[in-house]
Amino acid sequence: MKSNNAIKVRAKALGVQLRRESSTRTVWPAEHVSLGDKLAAHLRNQGTLANFPLSVTPASAGSDGTGEASVMAPAASSDRVKRSPVMALTAGSDAIAALAQLAAAMAPAASLADPLAVPEGLARAVDAGHWLSTTELARLLGASSGTVRGWSSGHRPRPGFELERRKDGGSVWWRVMAEAKPKKGSKPARQ
């Protein structure tokens, strides 16, 4: 999700009560992670909050007297008041597994990438000798474009590689070079 407001909007639409852990931290409750995942999948498939068929009834509306909320689906009507229980999520739900599943779903794809992708990409860039844009270099390194823009010529993003920066008009271009080997007995340059 792109912002805290998006989380709040989704929680409100589902009837999920976010939990405030501190004055600066509000979290999605573990017992409603699967509901949030279903909503995310629905939205990815071009659905909208308005036509999502599930929500959470408030704890006071629970008929079992436990004070627990249950997930509700619409009956024949699209009116959110008329709902039938689909499944009850209780405090006994496997919250750790749900949290791990949510963390895995929200993890950036780069964390799952091959750990050799960056050095191999840099080595390919050295061999090809091509000039890369700031955005292309940032993508190759897994860094933000703003970070790369702050580097100067001679920057070493990783041991063994050095960058040459060149400005051409309004554009900045980068060439990846193999780091010059230090002479015997000399100390390597500090970054």
C-alpha positions in Angstrom: 0.0 0.0 0.0 1.2 3.5 -0.7 0.2 5.4 2.4 -1.1 5.2 5.9 -4.3 6.9 4.6 -4.9 4.0 2.2 -4.8 1.6 5.1 -7.2 3.7 7.1 -9.6 4.0 4.2 -9.5 0.2 3.7 -10.0 -0.5 7.4 -13.0 1.9 7.6 -14.6 0.3 4.5 -14.2 -3.2 6.0 -15.3 -2.1 9.5 -11.9 -3.1 10.9 -10.8 -1.3 14.0 -7.1 -0.4 13.7 -5.1 -0.9 16.9 -3.1 2.1 18.3 0.2 0.8 19.7 1.6 4.3 20.5 1.0 7.9 19.6 2.8 7.3 16.3 2.0 3.7 15.5 -1.3 2.2 14.4 -1.5 -1.4 13.1 -3.9 -3.6 11.3 -5.2 -6.3 13.8 -3.8 -9.8 13.1 -7.2 -11.4 13.2 -8.3 -9.5 10.2 -5.1 -10.0 8.0 -6.8 -12.5 5.7 -9.7 -10.1 5.2 -7.2 -7.4 4.2 -5.5 -9.8 1.9 -8.8 -10.7 0.2 -9.5 -7.0 -0.3 -6.1 -6.4 -1.7 -6.6 -9.2 -4.2 -10.0 -7.8 -5.1 -8.6 -4.3 -5.7 -5.7 -5.8 -7.8 -8.4 -7.4 -10.0 -9.9 -4.0 -10.8 -12.5 -4.3 -8.0 -13.5 -1.3 -5.8 -14.1 -0.8 -2.1 -17.8 -0.2 -2.8 -18.2 -3.6 -4.5 -16.2 -5.7 -2.1 -18.6 -8.3 -0.7 -17.0 -8.8 2.8 -16.7 -6.7 5.9 -16.4 -7.0 9.7 -19.4 -6.6 12.0 -18.7 -4.7 15.2 -18.0 -6.7 18.3 -21.3 -5.6 19.9 -23.2 -7.2 17.0 -21.7 -10.6 17.6 -24.5 -13.1 18.5 -22.3 -15.5 20.4 -21.7 -13.2 23.3 -17.9 -13.5 23.1 -17.5 -9.9 22.0 -15.5 -11.1 19.0 -16.1 -9.7 15.5 -16.9 -12.0 12.6 -16.5 -11.5 8.9 -19.8 -11.0 7.1 -20.8 -11.5 3.5 -23.9 -9.8 1.9 -27.1 -11.7 1.8 -29.2 -11.2 -1.3 -29.0 -7.5 -1.0 -25.9 -5.2 -1.5 -27.0 -3.3 1.7 -24.2 -3.6 4.2 -26.6 -4.0 7.1 -28.0 -7.4 5.8 -25.1 -9.9 6.1 -24.6 -13.5 7.0 -21.5 -14.8 8.7 -18.9 -16.4 6.5 -16.4 -17.3 9.1 -15.5 -16.2 12.6 -12.0 -15.0 13.3 -11.1 -15.3 16.9 -8.3 -14.4 19.2 -7.3 -18.1 18.9 -6.5 -17.6 15.2 -2.8 -18.1 14.3 -1.9 -14.5 14.5 1.9 -15.1 14.1 1.3 -17.1 10.8 -1.1 -14.4 9.6 1.4 -11.7 10.4 4.2 -13.6 8.6 1.9 -14.0 5.6 1.2 -10.3 5.6 4.9 -9.4 5.9 5.7 -11.7 3.0 3.0 -10.3 0.8 4.1 -6.7 1.6 7.9 -7.4 1.2 9.4 -5.7 -1.8 10.1 -8.0 -4.7 13.8 -7.1 -4.6 14.2 -9.0 -1.3 13.4 -12.2 -3.1 15.8 -11.5 -6.0 19.0 -13.3 -6.6 21.7 -12.0 -4.3 24.2 -12.0 -7.2 21.9 -9.9 -9.5 23.6 -6.6 -8.5 27.2 -7.6 -8.8 26.5 -9.6 -12.0 24.6 -6.6 -13.4 27.5 -4.3 -12.6 30.0 -6.7 -14.2 27.8 -6.8 -17.3 27.7 -3.0 -17.4 31.5 -2.9 -17.1 31.9 -5.4 -20.0 29.4 -3.6 -22.2 30.8 -0.1 -21.4 27.4 1.5 -21.9 26.3 4.7 -20.3 23.3 4.3 -18.0 20.8 7.0 -16.9 20.4 7.8 -13.2 17.1 5.8 -13.2 18.7 2.8 -14.9 21.7 2.7 -12.5 19.4 3.1 -9.5 17.3 0.2 -10.7 20.4 -1.9 -11.2 21.7 -1.2 -7.7 18.3 -1.3 -6.0 18.7 2.2 -4.8 16.5 5.3 -5.2 17.2 7.7 -8.1 17.6 10.5 -5.5 20.4 8.5 -3.8 22.2 8.0 -7.1 21.9 11.7 -8.0 23.8 12.6 -4.9 26.9 10.6 -6.0 29.9 12.1 -7.7 32.2 10.6 -10.3 34.5 8.1 -8.6 31.8 6.8 -6.3 32.2 3.1 -5.4 28.8 1.5 -5.1 30.4 -1.9 -4.2 33.9 -3.2 -3.8 35.5 -3.7 -7.2 33.3 -1.2 -9.1 33.7 2.6 -9.7 31.3 5.0 -11.3 32.1 7.7 -13.9 29.6 10.5 -14.0 29.0 12.7 -17.0 26.6 15.5 -17.6 25.3 15.9 -21.1 22.9 18.9 -21.4 20.3 18.4 -18.7 20.9 14.6 -18.4 23.3 12.8 -16.1 24.9 9.6 -17.4 26.9 6.9 -15.6 29.4 4.4 -16.7 30.4 1.5 -14.5 34.1 0.7 -14.5 36.2 -2.0 -12.8 37.9 -0.4 -9.8 41.6 0.3 -10.5 43.6 -2.2 -8.6 45.8 -0.6 -5.9 49.5 -0.9 -6.1 51.1 -3.5 -3.8 51.7 -2.1 -0.3 49.3 0.8 -0.7 46.1 1.1 1.3 42.7 1.0 -0.6 40.9 4.3 -1.0 38.3 5.0 1.7 34.8 5.9 0.7 
